[in-house]
Amino acid sequence: MNADKAPRLLAIGGAHPDRRGRLNAPHIPATSNPGRMSEEVGGGIFNAARIASRRGAAVSLMSLRGGDAAGSAVARAIEDAGFEDLSATFLDRATPSYTAILDHDGELITGFADMALYDTAFPKQMRRSKARHAAEQADAILCDANMPEDAVARLAEIRAGAPLYAIAVSPAKAGRLTASFPQIAVLFMNVREARSLAGVDDEAALPRAIEALRALGLSAGVITGGGGSVMIFTPEGLWQITPPRIEEIVDVTGAGDALTGATLTALMRGTPLPQAVREGVAASGLVIASASAAPEFDDTAFLAALERVPAPQPVS
């Protein structure tokens, strides 16, 4: 990588409309709950890529969309973000979407993913010369588990030496990444995804899940726990970072993606993983305090947030 140029990130996976309904009062199951709905273009990969771009990465983004109004909105959002758009458009298909229902404190109640196009078309896209060429030009590659298992495996084959990073997305989809664990440099996941991948129950101590993940071939990972500590493991050890308190939680959507994007940019500049995650935690805090999954922020705001994040602490 030329030190005079911005590091090039190839981001492959979900870029689609994100709809978020937030309740006005505590959730009452099995009945109508008043609230408000908002929509913006998001998706794990797009959100992470926008934060990586805020931190100085040059981004090439490869996703899939339909030939509908939602697909046009996604295309405009990618253009507005300043990314190289390598996505494919299927005129006869619907653009994938994600709908989240949040409680009045901004925490997720449930999410609904309508993403059949990703399942059917990503394997073909990874066999095209465009994907290979983009992978060859990248300093780092980020994918998510919206891609089927065979598409992730193919991406690992064509990456030409660039480190491959991944986002688990959800417990239901995270297992698509397991076969490629030996090729994944760092996996970003939450506690539920980590336990699901490790095959341990919800009461198990997190270090037990980490040992199981290592046994499956995953050398390094970052595990978020909502407002709790962020765990980082590498072949050299285990660390944790306790995020600073956010005075007003506006919306948690995109917090993990922001952590991923900022961490990756730091990694591409040579920062060791535990210290890079500290930058990710700072970006995550900015997202939680915003109504957007990828808010605008300058270096001054970022450095102020970073000052509040403690250094990673070794876990014995």
C-alpha positions, 0 to 999 in steps of 0.5 A: 500500500502506498503511504501517500494514498488512502487505503483501498477497502473492498466492501462486499455484502448488504446495501439496502433500505433500512426501515426503523420503527421506534415505539413511543412507549414501553413495548406491549406484545401482541397488540398495536404499539404507537411509534414512528417509522424512518428509512435510510439506505443502510445494510451492514456493509454499507454502514461500515463502509461509510464509517471507514470512508469518514476515517479516510479509506477509499471504498469500492462497494459491491452489492446487489439490487433490484430494478425498483425504486428502492434499488435506485435509492441505493444507487444514489446513496452509494454515489453520494457516499463517493464510493466506486459502485461495483454492484449488479442490478437485476431489473426483474427482482426486488431490492433486499430490505431490512426492517427493525422494530426498536423499543422506546429506549432504542433497543432492538425488539425484532428485525425482519430481513427480506434478502432473497436476492443476496442468497441467489445472486452473490455466488455468481457475482463472486465468479465474475472477473469484476470481483477478482479484479476488485479483490486484486486492487484492494488493501483489505476486503470486508464481507458480511454473512448476507453472502451465502457460504459458497460466495464467501469461500469463493471470495477468500480464494480470489482475494490475492493476499489482501486480508479478509474481514467479516461481519457476522450480521445475525445468529441466523446467518453467521454460520455461513462464515464458519467454513472460511474461518481459517481465511478470515483475519478478524470476525466482528460479531455480537455476544449472541452471534459468538455463542451461536457460532461457538455452539455454547449456551447463553449462560456460558462464559464468553472466554469459553465461546472464544476458545471454541471459535479458536478451535474452529479456526478463527484466529481473531475476533471482536465481540460486542455486548450492547453497552457492555465490554467489547472483547478482542481476541488474537493469537497473542491474547484477550483484551476488553474495552469498556465503552464510555457511558452514552448520556442519551441513546438515540438509536443503536442501529449501525453501532456494530457496523460503525465499530467495524468500519473505524477499526478496519481503517485503523488496521489498514494503517498498521494499528494493532487490533486491540488499539484499532478497536478503541477507534471503533468504539469511539465511532460506535458511540457517535452512532448511538447518539445519532438518529443515523446509522452512519452520521457525519462527523469530523476529526474534531468530533471523532478525537473528542469521542476517542478521548473518552474511550479507555485503553484495552485491558488484558484479560487473564 
